[in-house]
Amino acid sequence: MKFPILKGIPLSVLLALSLLAQLSVLPVNAEDRAVEFGVAIAAYDRKDYKQAEEHFRKAIELGEKSAKAWLYSAHTFMALGQYPQAYKTYEIVTRSFKNTPEAQIALQGMNATRGKAAVPTAAATTPATATKGQPASAQTAPATPGAVGLAARIIIIAPLMNHPPCSSASIKAVQDAVSGLPPHLRSKLDNNGASIVLSPNLIDRWPNSLNDLPEDKDEPTLAELGGRIYGKEMCVYERPKVRGSTNLGTARAPRLIKHTVLNMCFQVLDDEMTLSKDPGLRAAYELDKQSVPESMTEKLATFLKNDDWGPRETCAEMTGAMLGGGDEYTDDLFRCFPNTRKWLRTKLQI
């Protein structure tokens, strides 16, 4: 196909006009983004949280992914009583904007939301009709005969986006973790309504989460982690999401799935029994922490935090390993936190 020649117009002018045309498009998006954010702030200030949520979401979709935008969005979900979404959005701030004032506020929001963030395990739609904000179809995992309590509350989420379904090995790993719990700990989880939801990935459970993943940051997104807890619901993800697509990576090994479940079981028990805040535990933890060699501080950074999350993560990881799990941190934690391990064994009778 031949194109018409623009006679009499120098090439340099044509290039300049082309560049100007491209640049003229950019302010439109920036202006739209600013307008949406401004409307969202105004709605938030007058406590019209439904309108605020819609406009914060639009602003973020247009590229307004600042710490302030995510934090306001989380506050809005909190005000609307959408605690799971609030928790996840606060967590985005803490992971993507570390060491900022917004991250500190978001951490307080996570703490305030944690006890309220229980997510209904009942599925609302089938994969073919799942829409924004709705979970995918759920099917009950094959339970052992006579299963009760936590074992009867294992839910498997069917895949979306042509993802493979959760494997029988992963399902068995979840069931083995539950059946292997010491009876006195298992009974607490049986009686407090805790549940486990296994899905191929976060985006199979919550498809709209695709809009909330800050993949321009170096830190792992929620869709790349092994799971998260919302209230007493332990969400386990079999595969990590591949950045820039809806594809999933290789399935995590059954041993890691089992460890994730046991780690989470401790955290649910911790919320009920306040184990990681016990003065005796803190004394043992601080004693061990002072002796961690400098060569290990980078690898164990998560477990050396100066807030409540340091001891909580340490206790969860070690308890998960002592109950039959284990991962790449197990040997180092056992070696560096012997007093903490001893306290946990005695307190939990394991």
N, C-alpha and C positions, 0 to 999 in steps of 0.2 A: 504494500500500500504506500502511495506517495503522499507526502504532507505538503500543504501549501507553503510557499516561501514568502516570508514577510520582508518584502523589498524595502531597502532604504533605512532599515533599523539595525544599527551595529550589534554584533554579537554580545558585546559587553553590556549593552543596555538591556538586551533580552534576558541575559543572566541575572542582571540586577532586578529586573521586573519579576522574574521567577522567584528569586530569593525573597523579595518583598511580599509576594503573594503567599509564600510559605510562612513567613514570619507573622503576617497579618492574622493567621489562624490561631497562633499561640495565645495571644491575649484573651481570645474569646473563652478558651477553657479556663484560663486563670481567673478571668472575670466571673465566669459561671461558678467556679469553685468558691471564690470569695463571697459571692452573693449567697450561695447555699449555706456556707458557714455562718455568715452574718444572720441569716434568717433562723438558723438553728440556735444560735446564741440568744437571739431575741425571744424565741419560743421557750427556751430553757429558763430564761430570766422571769418570764411570766408564768412559769410552771405548767406550760402546755407540753408535757413530756412526750406525748405521742407525735406531735408535729416536730418536736426537736429531734426525736429519734430518726424520723424519716429524712430530715434535712442533713443531719450529721452523716447518715449513711450515704446520701447522695454526694455530699462534699468529699467524703473519703473515697468513694468510687471515682470521683473526678480528679483525685490525686492529692487531696488535702490530708496527708498521712503524718501530720505532726503529732508530737506527744500530747499537745493540748487537745487536738481533735479526738484522739483515741480516748483520752481521759474523760472528756465531756460525754463522749458516747457511752462509756462505761457508767458514768453517773446517771445518765438518762435511763439505761436499762435497769439500774438499781431502783430508780424512782418509780419505774413502771412495774416493779416486782418481777422482772425477768432475770432472776438471780443467776441461772447458769450462763446466760449470755453476758451478764455483767462480770461474772468471775473470769470468763475467757477473755473479755476485752481488757479488764484490769491486768490480766497476765501478759497480754501483748505489750502493754506499756512497760511492765517490769522487765520483760525480756529484751525489748527492742530499744529502750531508752534508759539503760542502766545508769546509775549514779546521777540522776536528774531529780529535781524536786517533784516532777510528775510521777516518777517511778516510786518515790517514797509514799506519795499519796495513794497511788495505785496499790501498793502493798497493804496499806491500811484497809483499802477497799476489799482486797482479797480476803483478809482476815475477817472483816465484818460480814462478808458474803458467804464464807465457807460453810457455815452451819445452815444456811438457807438455800444453798444451791442444788438441792436434790432435784433430779430430773425424772419425770414420769417414765417408767420403762415400757408402758403400753405404746404400741406403734399406732400411728394415725393413718398411714397411707401405704399403698403398695409401691414398689420401686417405679412402676410405670407412671404413677400419678403423684409421686413425691414432688412437692413444690417448695419454694423458698420458705425457710423457717420450719419446715415439717420434717420429722424423722423418716428414715426409710422403713420399709417393712421389717418386722421382727418375727423370728421364729424361735420357739423354745428349744434349747439344746437338749439332746437326748439325755434324760436324767436316769440315774440308776434307780432300780425298783425301790419304792418307798422313800424316795428323796424328800427331805423336809428342810425348812429353814433356808439358809443361804444356798444350799445345793439345788433347791427348787426355784431359786430366783436367778438362775443363769440364763441370760437372754443373748441370742445370736442375731446380729443385724445382717439382713440379706444385702448383697452388694448392689451398687449403682455404677453407672458409667463403664460398664463392661469389665468391672473388676472381678477377680476370682473370688469365690466364696471362702469364708474361713475354713481352713482345713480341719479334718478330723483330729490331726495331731495337736493343733492349737486348742481345739475344744477339750480334748482329753487333758491337756496341760492345765487348763482352768479347773476342770473337775478334780484332777489329782491334787491341786493346790488346796482346794476346799476340803476334800476328804482327808487330807493329811494334817489338817490343823489339830492341835491338842484340844481335847474335848472341852476344857474349861474356857478356852478362847473361842472355839467354834460356837459354843452355846450363846455367848454374848452377841456374836454376829447373827446367829439364827434369830435371836429375840429382838434385836434392835432394828430390823427391817432392812439391813444392808443388802445390796444386790450387785451383780456383776453383768456388764454389758460388753460383749466381745464383738467388734466390727472390723471389717477389712481395714478401714481408716476412719479418721475423724469425719472426712467429707462424705462418707457413706451414711453416717449417722445424721450429720447436719450439713446438707449440700450447700446451704448459704454461707458456710464458713469459708468457702472459696474466696469470698469478697473481703475476708478479714485477715488474710494471711500476709504479713509483711515480709514477702520474699526478697525484698531489696536489702534486708538486713542480714548480717552474718550469723546471728544466733538462730538455732533451730526453731522452726515454727511449731505450733501445736500439732500440725499434721505430720510432723517428722518425729514426734516423740512417741514413746511406747504406750502412753495413756495419761489420763487425768482423773481426779476425783471431784465429783460435784455432790456435796452433801454426803450421803451414804451410798451413792451410786458410784461404783468403780468402773470406769470406762477403759477398756483395754483395746489397743489397736494392733492388729496383726502385722501390718506392713506400713512403712513410711511413705509419704507422698513424694513424688519426684517434682522438684521445683520447675515452675513454668509450664506445667501440664497437669492433667488429671490422672496421669499414670501412677502406679504404685510400684515400689521397689520389692526386693526379695523379702519373703516372710521371715519374721524373727524366729529364732530357734525355740522349740517348745520349752527348753530350760529357762530361757529369758521370759517367755510368756508366764510361766509358773512363778518366776521370781517377781515379776511385776505384780501379779495378783497378791502374793504374800506380802510384798512391800506395802501395797495399798490396804490390805487387811489390817496391818499395824496402824496405818494412819487413821483409819476409821475407828479403831480401838483407842487410839491416842486422843481423838476428839472427845471420846466418852470418859476415858480414864485419866486424861492429862498426864500421861507418862513422861513425855519429853520436857515437861515443865516442872516435874518433881524436883525439889531442892537436892535430893540425894543423887538423882540422875545428873543434874547440872553440875554438881561438885565433881562427879566422876568424869564427866565430859570435859570440863575445863582443865582438869588435871591432865587428861590425855592430850588435849589440844595443845597444851604448852610444850609437850614433848614431841610433837610431829616434826620430823626432820624437814629442813628447808627444801630439800630435793623433792619432797612429796606435796608441797603446798599448792603447786599449780594443778596437779592431777586431782587433788582432794579439795579444790577451792569451794565446791558446792557444800561440802561438809564442814567447812571452817568458817562459814558466815557468822557474823557477830550478832545476828538477830535470831528470832525463834526458829527460823528455817534451818539453821546449821545443825543444832541438836536433833531436830525433828527428822531431817533427811538422814542423818547418821543412824539414828535409832531404827528408822524404817528399813534402810538398806541392810543393816546388820541383822535385824530380826528376820527379814525375808530370807537371808542366807541361812540363818540358824534353823529356820523351819523347813529347809529343803530346797531353797532356791540358790541364787548366786550369780554374780556377773563379774565384769572386769575390775570392780572395786573391792570385791569381797576380801581377798587375801590382804590387801593393803589396809583396809579398815580393821580387820581382826588384829593385825600387827600393831597398828597405831593407836587403837582405842581399846586396850585390854580391860581397863576398869569399867568403861561404859558397857562392854560386852558382858562382863561379870554381873553388873547391876541388872541388866536386862534379863539375863538367865534366871537370876534369883527372883526378880519381881514377877516375871511372866511364867516362872516354873517350867522352863523348857531346857 
